Structure formats: C-alpha cells, structure tokens
Amino acid sequence: MDYLCFTFKVEPPEPGSEILAAALSEENFESFEFSRSGFNAYVKKNEFNDEVIENLKEQFPDINFSYSQEEIKKQNWNKEWEKSFAPVVVENLCCIRASFHPAPTPPVMDVIIEPKMSFGTGHHQTTWLMSRELFRIGVKNKSVLDIGCGTGVLAIISKKLDSQYVIGIDIDEWSIENSRENRKANGMQKEDIDFYQGTINSIQKDTFDIMLANINKNILTKEINKYYAHLNAGGKLLISGFFESDCKELISAAEKTGLKNTGKETRNEWALLIFEK
C-alpha cells in the first residue's frame, strides 16, 4: 500500500510540532519523524482525508506552519528513512539502531530496528520513555503484552530483559510484518515473541504481568477497562502516546476500572503513566 508523506515546517518547532503530530495521530497518521524545523507525518493514501490539514489550521490558529506533500511507494521507504535515521541511545541502557550502524559497546543493550513504515524507532519521546521504563520496572520472568507494537521495539527489549513470554499485536499488517523482521534481526523466533495482527479484543483468556500501550489518548481511554481485564493481580500497565496535559483525564479513566496510578514520567511535554492492579 502507498503512503503520503507530509513535511511540516513549524514556527516555533517546539512545542508546535508535538502538538500537531498528536492531533494527526488521531486522524489515521501513524508514523512521524521530527527535525529541528518541524516533522514528517505519514498516512496511508487511501485513509487520508483532505479536510484533516485544513482542520489543523482552525484547531490551532496560534501555531504557524506550512507543509508539502508527496507520495511514497512501499518499495522506496528504506531509502527515505535511511537518509535521516540515526541510532537512539536511551541513557546508558540500550541503543536502538539500524543494521548498518555499528553495534554499541556492552553492557549497553543492542536493539536492531529497521522501521520501514512502522511507528516506534525510539526517536519519538513516548517510545524513548517506554523503553527506559522497561529497565526500571523489572520484567524478568514476566509475561508481557505489547498493544500497538509498531516496529516491535518494546516487545524486543522486553524479551532481551528476560521476560518469560511476549506477545505483540497491532492493527496494521505492515507493522506486524516489520515486527517479525526485526524479531529475526535480533536473533529471536516466534517462540520468543509472537507478533500477530489484532486489537485487545483479539486477546481471549490470556492475562499478563506487564502490559504496554503506546497509542493515542482516545484509544487508551476507550480500551482502558479491557486492559484491566487482561492484567494479572499485582501486574503493571504502562501507557504513553499523549501529552502531560492529558494525564488527569487518563488517570481518572483508569482509576474507574480499579487501576492505581503509581508513577508518571515526562519528556518534552510527552508523558508516560504507570498503573498497578
């Protein structure tokens, strides 16, 4: 399937770029690349609505931006992201890199990710936050569910941290294809991480010790009760993909299900919340 790439020039870039990207993430845009002058946003050609961009101007009149548009063929994607894709180092914990980058020096965890059209290279603030938190909470011998797995980066990190078993799900077939490729690139098999296309509704009777959901606010609010149902007693739920200003609303929705908010992390106005059952 072909994608459209929108290149936004934003003045000032921060926090304008993050605000616009968050709004687009709720309108079928599924991948973003940030730069000093703005960002690129990608959407499937057949899912783009011309009114979306015009609505941005009405919704955020105080943000000055311009944009250009081009069509990206599936077979050309590698050339596009290789132009600007650089390794991402999450503190002194892990290095998220492409296969053509040199490996980091141990004991830093080495994670190979070739994102193609999938979301989650570590460049976005929320993926960075989620990656760091996996090292902090302790996932060894735990069962993990990664909801909206994107490139599979969080599931792969979980398994490298010795999780007992890991499942990654995503609604996008390209994400699942990409996640499986990245699983192989990291020396893993289906027995290590099972990636398949689906939503939280695809999970039948399974419950998990750790659940990860780096999606957007609307989906998180809608599905939070289902996350609760699939979380083991004493288990932890990590959610991200939203701004710090959205935390109050999400905490309220989660607490109504019986979840307890036990932590909050932020980075450049983006947030991560931790809950326990």
Residue frames relative to the residue before (quaternion, step in Angstrom):
aa qw qx qy qz dx dy dz
M 1.0000 0.0000 0.0000 0.0000 0.00 0.00 0.00
D 0.4074 -0.7193 0.5111 0.2353 3.58 -0.99 0.86
Y 0.2552 -0.7582 0.5867 0.1256 3.53 -1.22 0.66
L 0.3175 -0.6852 0.6125 0.2335 3.52 -1.35 0.33
C 0.1753 -0.7642 0.6133 0.0961 3.55 -1.02 0.86
F 0.1185 -0.7728 0.6221 0.0419 3.56 -0.81 1.08
T 0.1658 -0.7833 0.5948 0.0724 3.56 -0.71 1.11
F 0.1375 -0.8159 0.5610 0.0258 3.57 -0.50 1.26
K 0.1560 -0.7232 0.6655 0.0989 3.53 -1.10 0.86
V 0.0534 -0.8379 0.5417 -0.0408 3.58 -0.52 1.19
E 0.0771 -0.7916 0.6060 0.0171 3.58 -1.01 0.90
P 0.4941 -0.3984 -0.7430 0.2122 1.56 -0.95 2.30
P 0.6403 -0.5647 0.3521 0.3836 3.64 -1.13 0.56
E 0.7851 0.1967 -0.1080 0.5773 3.59 1.06 -0.71
P 0.5878 -0.2613 -0.7656 0.0031 1.50 -1.72 1.83
G 0.2985 0.8124 -0.4718 0.1684 3.60 1.27 0.17
S 0.6570 0.5214 -0.3205 0.4402 3.59 0.91 -0.90
E 0.6667 0.5067 -0.3011 0.4562 3.56 0.94 -0.91
I 0.6476 0.5239 -0.3175 0.4532 3.58 0.98 -0.81
L 0.6800 0.4814 -0.2908 0.4704 3.58 0.89 -0.93
A 0.6466 0.5230 -0.3197 0.4541 3.60 0.97 -0.84
A 0.6321 0.5298 -0.3341 0.4562 3.58 1.00 -0.79
A 0.6539 0.5033 -0.3112 0.4714 3.57 0.99 -0.82
L 0.6720 0.4954 -0.2981 0.4627 3.60 0.95 -0.82
S 0.5984 0.5785 -0.3610 0.4206 3.59 1.11 -0.62
E 0.6724 0.4600 -0.2867 0.5040 3.56 1.25 -0.37
E 0.6956 0.4271 -0.2535 0.5190 3.58 1.31 0.08
N 0.7169 -0.4874 0.2250 0.4449 3.58 0.99 0.98
F 0.4950 0.6031 -0.4675 0.4156 3.63 1.20 0.07
E 0.1242 -0.8669 0.4827 0.0083 3.56 -0.65 1.06
S 0.7879 0.1872 -0.1466 0.5681 3.61 1.19 -0.03
F 0.0795 -0.8100 0.5809 -0.0128 3.56 -1.02 0.88
E 0.1008 -0.7522 0.6484 0.0600 3.55 -1.19 0.73
F 0.2017 -0.8107 0.5427 0.0866 3.58 -0.62 1.12
S 0.0811 -0.7800 0.6200 0.0237 3.55 -1.14 0.75
R 0.7077 -0.4488 0.3220 0.4405 3.58 -1.27 -0.01
S 0.7527 0.3948 -0.2075 0.4842 3.59 1.11 -0.63
G 0.7956 -0.1676 0.1271 0.5682 3.60 1.22 -0.21
F 0.4472 -0.6782 0.4988 0.3021 3.58 -0.82 -0.93
N 0.3537 -0.6674 0.6023 0.2583 3.53 -1.40 0.25
A 0.1015 -0.7860 0.6086 0.0396 3.57 -1.04 0.79
Y 0.1760 -0.8112 0.5555 0.0494 3.55 -0.88 1.02
V 0.0265 0.7817 -0.6203 0.0590 3.54 -1.03 0.91
K 0.5416 -0.5944 0.4736 0.3593 3.58 -1.11 0.65
K 0.5668 -0.6454 0.3966 0.3239 3.55 -0.87 1.00
N 0.7332 0.4387 -0.2494 0.4559 3.58 0.91 -0.90
E 0.6822 0.4571 -0.2930 0.4897 3.59 1.28 -0.01
F 0.5382 0.6376 -0.4004 0.3787 3.58 1.26 0.07
N 0.1835 -0.7589 0.6199 0.0780 3.52 -1.05 0.94
D 0.4891 -0.7042 0.4339 0.2769 3.58 -0.67 1.12
E 0.6423 0.5624 -0.3268 0.4054 3.58 1.10 -0.63
V 0.5045 0.6924 -0.4113 0.3113 3.58 1.21 -0.47
I 0.6971 0.4715 -0.2831 0.4599 3.59 0.80 -0.97
E 0.6467 0.5133 -0.3214 0.4636 3.57 0.97 -0.82
N 0.6281 0.5378 -0.3296 0.4557 3.57 1.06 -0.72
L 0.5831 0.5791 -0.3729 0.4307 3.58 1.12 -0.62
K 0.6506 0.5281 -0.3147 0.4459 3.56 0.97 -0.86
E 0.6773 0.4712 -0.2849 0.4879 3.57 1.05 -0.75
Q 0.6821 0.5103 -0.2817 0.4415 3.54 1.01 -0.86
F 0.7978 0.1609 -0.0607 0.5778 3.59 1.06 -0.78
P 0.0460 -0.8527 0.5202 0.0118 3.62 0.52 1.14
D 0.6647 0.5185 -0.3075 0.4413 3.61 1.17 -0.46
I 0.6323 0.5007 -0.3381 0.4850 3.59 1.28 -0.12
N 0.2456 -0.7818 0.5617 0.1136 3.55 -0.65 1.16
F 0.2045 0.7915 -0.5527 0.1623 3.59 -0.54 1.14
S 0.1288 -0.7327 0.6599 0.1051 3.50 -1.36 0.42
Y 0.1032 -0.8139 0.5697 0.0473 3.59 -1.17 0.35
S 0.1684 -0.7290 0.6493 0.1368 3.51 -1.38 0.35
Q 0.2574 -0.7844 0.5547 0.1036 3.56 -1.19 0.52
E 0.0815 0.7775 -0.6226 0.0336 3.56 -1.11 0.72
E 0.4400 -0.6792 0.5226 0.2685 3.53 -1.21 0.53
I 0.1725 -0.7870 0.5886 0.0659 3.56 -0.94 0.98
K 0.2964 -0.7480 0.5685 0.1717 3.56 -0.71 1.09
K 0.6285 -0.5686 0.3759 0.3746 3.55 -1.08 0.74
Q 0.7088 0.4819 -0.2794 0.4327 3.59 0.84 -0.94
N 0.6770 0.4933 -0.2946 0.4599 3.59 1.23 -0.31
W 0.4369 0.7484 -0.4384 0.2383 3.59 1.22 -0.18
N 0.6284 0.5576 -0.3583 0.4072 3.60 0.87 -0.84
K 0.6489 0.5184 -0.3221 0.4544 3.58 0.95 -0.85
E 0.6420 0.5465 -0.3254 0.4282 3.56 1.02 -0.80
W 0.7709 0.3766 -0.2283 0.4601 3.58 0.68 -1.04
E 0.5845 0.5848 -0.3790 0.4156 3.59 1.14 -0.49
K 0.5504 0.6280 -0.3898 0.3882 3.58 1.20 -0.48
S 0.8355 0.1885 -0.0574 0.5129 3.58 0.95 -0.83
F 0.5044 0.6755 -0.4217 0.3338 3.59 1.23 -0.18
A 0.0012 0.7953 -0.6045 0.0446 3.58 -0.68 1.11
P 0.6182 -0.5451 0.3897 0.4109 3.63 -1.10 0.50
V 0.2265 -0.7476 0.6099 0.1332 3.54 -1.16 0.68
V 0.1484 -0.7859 0.5967 0.0653 3.56 -0.74 1.06
V 0.1995 -0.7684 0.6013 0.0907 3.56 -0.72 1.12
E 0.7725 -0.2768 0.1026 0.5622 3.51 -0.03 1.44
N 0.7007 -0.4068 0.3074 0.4990 3.61 -0.85 -0.89
L 0.4619 0.7325 -0.3845 0.3197 3.55 1.27 0.48
C 0.8073 -0.1355 0.1211 0.5614 3.57 0.76 -0.99
C 0.2586 -0.7244 0.6174 0.1645 3.52 -1.33 0.44
I 0.1590 -0.7712 0.6130 0.0647 3.56 -0.73 1.13
R 0.1171 0.8263 -0.5267 0.1615 3.56 -0.38 1.25
A 0.5005 -0.5953 0.5211 0.3515 3.53 -1.35 0.15
S 0.6678 -0.5324 0.3393 0.3944 3.58 -1.22 0.43
F 0.6801 0.4979 -0.3018 0.4456 3.60 1.12 -0.54
H 0.5665 0.5596 -0.3953 0.4579 3.60 1.31 0.05
P 0.5503 -0.6018 0.4480 0.3664 3.63 -1.11 0.52
A 0.5310 -0.6354 0.4616 0.3181 3.57 -1.09 0.70
P 0.4977 -0.6524 0.4749 0.3180 3.59 -1.10 0.65
T 0.5504 -0.5975 0.4690 0.3464 3.52 -1.29 0.29
P 0.4703 -0.6615 0.4922 0.3146 3.61 -0.80 0.93
P 0.5772 -0.0726 -0.7992 -0.1512 1.60 -2.34 0.91
V 0.3328 0.7375 -0.5236 0.2669 3.62 1.16 0.36
M 0.4618 -0.6884 0.4877 0.2737 3.58 -0.84 0.99
D 0.2646 -0.7639 0.5745 0.1282 3.56 -0.96 0.93
V 0.0105 0.7989 -0.5986 0.0583 3.59 -0.61 1.17
I 0.1808 -0.7975 0.5712 0.0711 3.57 -0.60 1.18
I 0.0581 0.7987 -0.5907 0.0985 3.56 -0.66 1.17
E 0.0383 -0.7595 0.6493 0.0137 3.54 -0.85 1.02
P 0.2646 -0.8751 0.3847 0.1273 3.55 0.17 1.35
K 0.1529 -0.7896 0.5772 0.1410 3.62 1.00 -0.59
M 0.8037 -0.2539 0.1790 0.5076 3.60 -0.69 -1.01
S 0.5521 0.6554 -0.3805 0.3477 3.60 1.23 -0.07
F 0.4720 -0.6761 0.5024 0.2602 3.52 -1.25 0.60
G 0.7194 0.4819 -0.3227 0.3822 3.56 -1.06 0.74
T 0.2247 0.7893 -0.5428 0.1785 3.58 0.63 1.04
G 0.5817 -0.5346 0.3987 0.4657 3.56 1.22 -0.35
H 0.5632 0.6106 -0.3908 0.3966 3.58 1.22 -0.32
H 0.6592 0.4828 -0.3305 0.4725 3.58 1.02 -0.63
Q 0.6226 -0.5982 0.3654 0.3479 3.55 -1.03 0.87
T 0.6847 0.5051 -0.3072 0.4262 3.59 0.91 -0.86
T 0.6320 0.5096 -0.3376 0.4763 3.60 1.04 -0.71
W 0.6188 0.5396 -0.3276 0.4675 3.57 1.06 -0.77
L 0.6635 0.5076 -0.2995 0.4610 3.58 0.91 -0.93
M 0.6751 0.4910 -0.2977 0.4633 3.57 0.89 -0.94
S 0.6299 0.5378 -0.3365 0.4481 3.59 0.97 -0.82
R 0.6722 0.4944 -0.3027 0.4606 3.58 0.85 -0.93
E 0.6726 0.5238 -0.3120 0.4195 3.58 0.91 -0.89
L 0.5826 0.5842 -0.3789 0.4191 3.59 1.09 -0.58
F 0.6438 0.5021 -0.3198 0.4807 3.59 1.10 -0.64
R 0.6870 0.5190 -0.2768 0.4267 3.58 1.07 -0.73
I 0.7389 0.4637 -0.2514 0.4194 3.59 0.87 -0.92
G 0.4076 -0.7212 0.4735 0.2992 3.59 1.15 -0.47
V 0.0513 0.8299 -0.5495 0.0817 3.58 -0.28 1.27
K 0.3684 0.7518 -0.4823 0.2577 3.59 1.25 0.06
N 0.8487 0.0715 -0.1202 0.5100 3.54 -0.93 1.07
K 0.5291 0.6152 -0.4148 0.4118 3.60 1.22 0.41
S 0.4110 -0.6534 0.5649 0.2916 3.56 -1.27 0.41
V 0.1182 -0.8235 0.5548 -0.0041 3.56 -0.87 1.02
L 0.0922 -0.7603 0.6405 0.0563 3.56 -1.08 0.83
D 0.1416 -0.7796 0.6081 0.0481 3.57 -0.76 1.12
I 0.1520 -0.8146 0.5585 0.0375 3.56 -0.35 1.30
G 0.7859 0.1124 -0.1325 0.5935 3.59 -0.55 1.15
C 0.0525 0.8913 -0.4493 0.0301 3.54 0.96 0.98
G 0.2903 -0.7943 0.5007 0.1849 3.63 1.15 -0.34
T 0.8225 -0.0882 0.1145 0.5501 3.59 -0.49 -1.20
G 0.5095 -0.6411 0.4208 0.3904 3.58 1.25 -0.33
V 0.3752 0.7769 -0.4600 0.2101 3.58 1.26 -0.01
L 0.6885 0.4756 -0.3040 0.4554 3.63 0.85 -0.85
A 0.6324 0.5177 -0.3276 0.4741 3.57 1.05 -0.74
I 0.6569 0.5099 -0.3074 0.4627 3.58 0.98 -0.84
I 0.6379 0.5053 -0.3285 0.4795 3.59 0.96 -0.79
S 0.6273 0.5457 -0.3343 0.4439 3.58 0.97 -0.85
K 0.6893 0.4693 -0.2892 0.4700 3.57 0.88 -0.90
K 0.6361 0.5187 -0.3270 0.4684 3.60 1.04 -0.71
L 0.6644 0.4544 -0.2905 0.5173 3.57 1.27 -0.41
D 0.5700 -0.6644 0.3345 0.3491 3.57 1.30 0.52
S 0.1838 0.7567 -0.5935 0.2036 3.58 0.89 0.89
Q 0.5830 -0.6011 0.4161 0.3545 3.56 -1.13 0.64
Y 0.7466 -0.2207 0.1285 0.6143 3.55 0.89 -0.95
V 0.2047 -0.7925 0.5722 0.0514 3.52 -1.17 0.75
I 0.0839 -0.7599 0.6429 0.0463 3.55 -1.09 0.83
G 0.0797 -0.7838 0.6145 0.0414 3.56 -1.01 0.85
I 0.0441 -0.8013 0.5966 0.0039 3.58 -0.87 0.95
D 0.0521 0.7728 -0.6313 0.0394 3.56 -1.21 0.57
I 0.4967 -0.6694 0.4631 0.3012 3.58 -1.08 0.66
D 0.6782 0.5043 -0.2785 0.4562 3.59 1.20 -0.48
E 0.4386 -0.7217 0.4684 0.2596 3.59 -0.68 1.07
W 0.6084 0.5486 -0.3547 0.4506 3.60 1.10 -0.65
S 0.6273 0.5371 -0.3388 0.4508 3.57 1.00 -0.77
I 0.6669 0.4916 -0.3062 0.4688 3.58 0.92 -0.86
E 0.6300 0.5222 -0.3265 0.4731 3.58 0.99 -0.82
N 0.6752 0.4937 -0.2789 0.4718 3.55 0.94 -0.93
S 0.6396 0.5316 -0.3224 0.4521 3.59 0.96 -0.87
R 0.6613 0.5013 -0.3068 0.4661 3.57 0.97 -0.82
E 0.6282 0.5177 -0.3318 0.4767 3.57 1.07 -0.71
N 0.6729 0.4855 -0.2934 0.4747 3.58 0.97 -0.84
R 0.5747 0.5681 -0.3702 0.4581 3.57 1.12 -0.63
K 0.6762 0.4857 -0.2812 0.4772 3.57 0.90 -0.96
A 0.6441 0.5380 -0.3210 0.4389 3.60 0.99 -0.85
N 0.7148 0.4090 -0.2364 0.5156 3.57 1.20 -0.53
G 0.5841 -0.6422 0.3465 0.3554 3.56 1.24 0.48
M 0.5533 0.6113 -0.3850 0.4146 3.58 1.17 0.56
Q 0.2751 -0.7503 0.5821 0.1500 3.53 -1.32 0.39
K 0.7382 -0.3979 0.2982 0.4559 3.56 -1.33 0.02
E 0.6185 0.5579 -0.3415 0.4353 3.57 1.09 -0.69
D 0.6527 0.4973 -0.3033 0.4844 3.58 1.21 -0.49
I 0.7777 -0.0475 0.0712 0.6228 3.57 0.93 -0.99
D 0.1856 -0.7771 0.5938 0.0947 3.55 -0.80 1.02
F 0.0803 -0.7939 0.6026 0.0139 3.58 -0.52 1.20
Y 0.1881 0.7815 -0.5878 0.0913 3.58 -0.92 0.82
Q 0.5740 -0.6164 0.4310 0.3238 3.53 -1.22 0.63
G 0.4336 0.6840 -0.5017 0.3041 3.56 -0.85 0.99
T 0.4084 -0.6635 0.5624 0.2770 3.53 -1.37 -0.15
I 0.7328 -0.3669 0.2994 0.4886 3.58 -1.28 -0.17
N 0.6091 0.5624 -0.3489 0.4370 3.59 1.17 -0.51
S 0.5873 0.5773 -0.3631 0.4359 3.58 1.27 -0.32
I 0.6017 0.5419 -0.3534 0.4684 3.58 1.25 -0.39
Q 0.2759 -0.7974 0.5168 0.1445 3.56 -0.55 1.13
K 0.8532 -0.0609 0.0753 0.5124 3.59 -0.24 -1.24
D 0.4782 0.7042 -0.4314 0.2988 3.60 1.22 -0.21
T 0.0760 -0.7423 0.6616 0.0737 3.53 -1.22 0.65
F 0.2465 -0.8015 0.5406 0.0677 3.55 -1.17 0.68
D 0.5105 -0.6344 0.4923 0.3075 3.54 -1.27 0.53
I 0.7825 0.1311 -0.0369 0.6076 3.55 1.10 -0.83
M 0.0227 -0.7835 0.6209 0.0114 3.57 -0.93 0.91
L 0.1486 -0.7924 0.5906 0.0348 3.55 -0.95 1.00
A 0.0701 0.7911 -0.6041 0.0648 3.58 -0.89 0.91
N 0.0329 0.7794 -0.6202 0.0819 3.55 -0.24 1.32
I 0.2410 0.7805 -0.5227 0.2440 3.56 0.35 1.30
N 0.5895 -0.5288 0.3950 0.4656 3.62 -0.78 -0.93
K 0.7316 -0.4834 0.2716 0.3967 3.52 -1.24 0.51
N 0.6735 0.5216 -0.3156 0.4180 3.59 0.83 -0.92
I 0.6723 0.4739 -0.2963 0.4855 3.58 0.93 -0.87
L 0.6335 0.5358 -0.3349 0.4465 3.59 0.94 -0.83
T 0.6673 0.5005 -0.3019 0.4615 3.58 0.90 -0.92
K 0.6772 0.5105 -0.2820 0.4487 3.57 0.98 -0.89
E 0.7954 0.3526 -0.1522 0.4689 3.58 0.95 -0.90
I 0.4019 0.7662 -0.4522 0.2165 3.62 1.23 -0.20
N 0.6382 0.5257 -0.3376 0.4498 3.61 1.04 -0.69
K 0.6438 0.5059 -0.3235 0.4742 3.59 1.12 -0.60
Y 0.5936 0.5427 -0.3654 0.4686 3.57 1.12 -0.59
Y 0.6233 0.5483 -0.3263 0.4521 3.54 1.01 -0.86
A 0.6703 0.5275 -0.2973 0.4290 3.57 0.92 -0.94
H 0.7505 0.3816 -0.2084 0.4978 3.60 1.08 -0.66
L 0.5685 0.5799 -0.3862 0.4374 3.58 1.27 0.24
N 0.4479 -0.6876 0.5035 0.2705 3.58 -0.89 0.93
A 0.6000 -0.5325 0.4431 0.4001 3.58 -1.22 0.46
G 0.7882 0.2301 -0.2093 0.5310 3.56 -0.79 1.06
G 0.5121 0.6633 -0.4025 0.3685 3.56 1.31 -0.06
K 0.3571 -0.7376 0.5393 0.1942 3.55 -1.30 0.36
L 0.1702 -0.7563 0.6264 0.0816 3.52 -1.12 0.84
L 0.1071 -0.7761 0.6202 0.0394 3.57 -0.82 1.05
I 0.0060 0.8024 -0.5964 0.0211 3.57 -0.75 1.03
S 0.0894 0.7680 -0.6314 0.0592 3.54 -1.16 0.69
G 0.4616 0.6642 -0.5012 0.3076 3.55 -1.34 0.03
F 0.7043 0.4030 -0.2245 0.5395 3.58 1.29 0.30
F 0.5702 -0.6016 0.4444 0.3399 3.54 -1.31 0.25
E 0.6557 -0.5071 0.3869 0.4040 3.54 -1.27 0.42
S 0.6261 0.5565 -0.3315 0.4341 3.59 1.09 -0.66
D 0.6504 0.5142 -0.3110 0.4646 3.61 1.25 -0.33
C 0.4593 0.7359 -0.4251 0.2582 3.59 1.23 -0.32
K 0.6432 0.5469 -0.3352 0.4181 3.58 0.86 -0.92
E 0.6691 0.5022 -0.2933 0.4626 3.57 0.92 -0.93
L 0.6935 0.4749 -0.2794 0.4642 3.59 0.92 -0.89
I 0.6193 0.5264 -0.3444 0.4698 3.59 1.02 -0.70
S 0.6396 0.5281 -0.3215 0.4568 3.58 0.98 -0.85
A 0.6680 0.4996 -0.2976 0.4644 3.59 0.93 -0.91
A 0.6742 0.5000 -0.2933 0.4576 3.57 0.97 -0.86
E 0.6715 0.5100 -0.3047 0.4429 3.58 0.93 -0.87
K 0.5890 0.5704 -0.3673 0.4391 3.59 1.17 -0.49
T 0.6614 0.4884 -0.3064 0.4798 3.60 1.19 -0.48
G 0.6055 -0.5460 0.3656 0.4490 3.58 1.24 -0.41
L 0.5008 0.6474 -0.4287 0.3825 3.57 1.27 0.02
K 0.2650 -0.7567 0.5787 0.1493 3.56 -1.15 0.67
N 0.3650 -0.7299 0.5376 0.2122 3.57 -0.80 1.01
T 0.0526 -0.8377 0.5432 -0.0200 3.58 -0.57 1.17
G 0.8304 0.0598 -0.0306 0.5530 3.59 1.18 -0.06
K 0.0622 -0.7735 0.6304 0.0196 3.52 -1.28 0.51
E 0.0202 -0.7756 0.6308 -0.0109 3.57 -0.98 0.93
T 0.0963 -0.7992 0.5915 0.0456 3.58 -1.09 0.68
R 0.0138 0.7703 -0.6375 0.0000 3.53 -1.29 0.47
N 0.8363 -0.1227 0.0372 0.5331 3.56 -0.55 1.20
E 0.7438 -0.4421 0.1821 0.4670 3.54 0.90 1.13
W 0.5901 0.5198 -0.3853 0.4828 3.61 1.25 -0.09
A 0.2172 -0.8176 0.5284 0.0722 3.58 -1.09 0.66
L 0.1525 -0.7247 0.6627 0.1112 3.49 -1.42 0.39
L 0.1228 -0.7852 0.6045 0.0542 3.56 -0.97 0.89
I 0.2038 -0.7601 0.6088 0.1004 3.55 -1.11 0.80
F 0.0511 -0.7891 0.6121 -0.0034 3.55 -0.94 0.97
E 0.1625 -0.7580 0.6206 0.1177 3.54 -1.27 0.48
K 0.3371 -0.7268 0.5676 0.1894 3.53 -1.20 0.67
